[in-house]
Amino acid sequence: MNSFLASVVGFLNGLLALLFVFVGAQVGNKMYGEEGLVYGLLLGFLVAILVCGVLAVFISMRSELIEIRRLLESRSNQII
């Protein structure tokens, strides 16, 4: 169950990043027109990198820690 939830969080992280970019583009377009669309896309992309990037690092760390645990358990079983 924990693995399933972690994969769902990873998927939702990607959707959240797309949402940030899309909302940034919409806000920029409504406020400043065509030029604001570009600035909104860039700002939305920057926010997505900052917020979703940090979450992605934690998700990646989780998978790496699981792999390290498996390697340590396999080595401890070989010693015994």
SEFI-263156 format. One line per 5 residues: number of its first residue (from 1); for each residue x, y, z of N, C-alpha, C, O, CB. Coordinates in steps of 0.05 Angstrom, whole numbers. Atoms other than C-alpha are relative to their C-alpha. Glycine has a CB too. Layout:
BEGIN
NUM = X Y Z X Y Z X Y Z X Y Z X Y Z  ... .
This chain:
BEGIN
1 = 16 -24 0 0 0 0 17 25 0 11 45 -14 -19 0 24  -18 -22 -2 57 47 17 13 6 -27 16 29 -35 21 -4 21  -12 -3 27 89 35 -51 -20 12 -20 -13 29 -36 10 -27 -10  21 -11 18 23 49 -86 -4 30 5 -6 45 -14 -26 -15 5  4 -29 -7 14 115 -49 24 17 -10 20 39 -19 -3 3 30 .
6 = -23 -14 10 85 135 -67 -1 4 -30 6 25 -40 26 -14 8  3 -3 29 72 122 -140 -22 20 -8 -19 35 -27 -5 -27 -13  22 -20 5 7 162 -137 11 28 5 5 47 -10 -24 -6 18  -12 -26 -6 45 220 -105 18 9 -23 18 32 -30 15 0 27  -17 -6 22 96 217 -161 -16 9 -25 -9 28 -38 17 -24 -7 .
11 = 17 -7 22 41 219 -213 -13 27 4 -14 44 -14 -22 -21 -5  12 -25 -7 5 276 -178 19 23 -1 12 46 -7 -14 -1 27  -21 -20 1 70 314 -174 3 10 -29 6 34 -34 27 -11 10  -2 -8 28 74 314 -250 -24 16 -9 -22 36 -23 2 -24 -18  24 -15 6 2 337 -256 1 28 13 -8 48 1 -25 -15 10 .
16 = -2 -25 -14 15 392 -205 19 19 -15 14 43 -17 10 -4 28  -19 -17 15 74 417 -246 -14 10 -26 -11 34 -32 25 -17 -8  14 -10 24 31 420 -309 -21 21 8 -26 40 -7 -14 -24 -14  20 -19 -10 -23 456 -269 13 28 5 2 48 -2 -13 -10 25  -14 -25 -5 28 509 -246 6 15 -26 2 39 -28 25 -5 15 .
21 = -7 -12 26 50 521 -318 -25 11 -13 -25 33 -24 15 -20 -18  25 -8 13 -21 524 -345 -12 24 14 -21 43 0 -19 -23 0  11 -22 -15 -46 570 -290 17 25 -4 6 47 -7 -3 -6 30  -17 -23 5 14 616 -298 -4 12 -27 -5 36 -30 29 -9 3  5 -10 27 1 621 -372 -27 14 -2 -29 35 -15 1 -23 -21 .
26 = 27 -12 0 -73 636 -361 0 27 14 -11 47 4 -20 -18 12  -1 -25 -15 -59 690 -309 15 21 -16 7 44 -18 13 -5 28  -16 -19 15 -5 722 -351 -15 10 -25 -13 33 -32 26 -13 -9  15 -8 24 -49 722 -413 -23 19 7 -28 38 -8 -11 -25 -13  22 -17 -8 -108 753 -376 9 28 9 -4 48 5 -17 -13 22 .
31 = -10 -26 -11 -66 807 -343 14 17 -21 10 41 -21 19 -6 23  -17 -15 17 -19 827 -399 -2 -7 -30 13 3 -46 28 -3 8  3 7 28 -43 795 -464 21 -20 -9 30 -37 6 1 25 -17  -19 19 13 3 758 -512 27 0 13 39 -22 18 3 6 -29  -26 -1 -12 67 782 -480 -1 -12 28 18 -25 37 10 29 2 .
36 = 4 12 -27 40 762 -411 -2 -30 -1 5 -43 19 -24 12 13  1 29 2 28 692 -437 27 -12 2 31 -32 16 -13 -7 -27  -28 10 -1 102 682 -447 11 3 28 23 -16 39 18 14 -20  -10 -4 -27 119 712 -380 -14 -18 20 -1 -29 39 -4 29 9  15 18 -18 64 671 -346 10 -29 -3 12 -43 17 -29 1 -7 .
41 = -11 27 4 91 607 -378 27 -3 14 32 -23 28 4 -6 -30  -26 2 -12 161 623 -354 -2 0 31 12 -15 45 18 24 -9  3 -1 -29 138 641 -284 -13 -26 11 -5 -36 32 -18 24 8  12 26 -8 93 579 -280 21 -23 -1 20 -40 16 -23 -6 -18  -21 20 2 152 537 -303 19 2 23 28 -18 34 15 2 -27 .
46 = -19 -5 -22 197 568 -250 -13 -10 26 1 -23 42 7 29 2  14 9 -24 145 555 -195 -2 -30 0 2 -43 21 -28 13 2  2 29 2 136 484 -220 27 -13 7 28 -34 20 -9 -9 -28  -26 11 -6 211 472 -217 6 2 30 16 -17 42 22 15 -15  -6 -3 -29 216 500 -146 -17 -18 17 -6 -32 35 -4 29 8 .
51 = 18 15 -17 156 466 -116 1 -30 -6 7 -46 11 -29 10 -2  1 28 8 151 401 -155 28 -13 -1 31 -37 3 -14 -3 -27  -27 11 0 226 394 -161 9 -9 28 22 -30 30 20 22 -9  -7 8 -28 234 392 -85 -15 -26 7 -3 -44 18 -7 22 20  15 24 -5 179 340 -81 11 -24 -15 12 -46 -5 -30 4 -7 .
56 = -12 21 16 211 300 -136 26 -10 12 32 -34 10 6 10 -29  -25 9 -14 277 299 -98 -7 -19 23 7 -39 27 16 25 10  7 18 -22 242 269 -38 -10 -27 -10 -5 -47 2 -22 14 17  10 25 11 207 217 -81 24 -17 -10 24 -41 -6 -19 6 -24  -24 14 9 274 199 -112 16 -10 23 26 -33 22 17 19 -18 .
61 = -14 9 -24 307 195 -44 -13 -24 12 1 -42 21 2 23 21  14 23 -11 254 147 -21 7 -25 -16 13 -46 -4 -31 5 -1  -6 23 16 266 100 -79 30 -9 3 36 -33 4 -6 5 -30  -28 6 -4 342 104 -69 4 -13 28 19 -32 30 17 25 -2  -2 12 -27 334 89 6 -10 -29 0 0 -46 14 -14 17 20 .
66 = 10 27 2 292 28 -10 20 -18 -13 24 -41 -4 -27 0 -16  -20 16 14 345 3 -58 24 -5 19 35 -27 19 9 14 -26  -22 3 -19 400 15 -6 -7 -21 21 9 -38 28 7 27 14  9 19 -20 359 -24 46 1 -29 -12 9 -47 2 -28 6 10  0 27 13 351 -83 -3 29 -10 -3 34 -33 2 -13 1 -27 .
71 = -28 8 3 426 -83 -17 12 -8 27 26 -28 29 16 22 -13  -11 6 -26 443 -82 57 -11 -26 11 3 -42 23 -6 23 19  12 25 -9 394 -138 72 12 -24 -15 16 -45 -3 -31 1 -3  -11 22 16 422 -181 16 29 -6 9 37 -29 10 -1 6 -30  -27 4 -10 493 -170 41 1 -12 28 18 -29 33 16 27 0 .
76 = 0 12 -27 475 -186 113 -8 -29 -1 1 -45 15 -19 16 19  8 28 3 442 -250 90 23 -17 -12 25 -41 -6 -24 -3 -19  -22 15 11 505 -270 51 22 -5 22 35 -25 21 13 16 -23  -20 3 -21 549 -260 113 -8 -22 19 9 -37 29 4 26 15  10 20 -20 506 -304 157 0 -27 -13 -7 -46 -1 -27 6 11 .
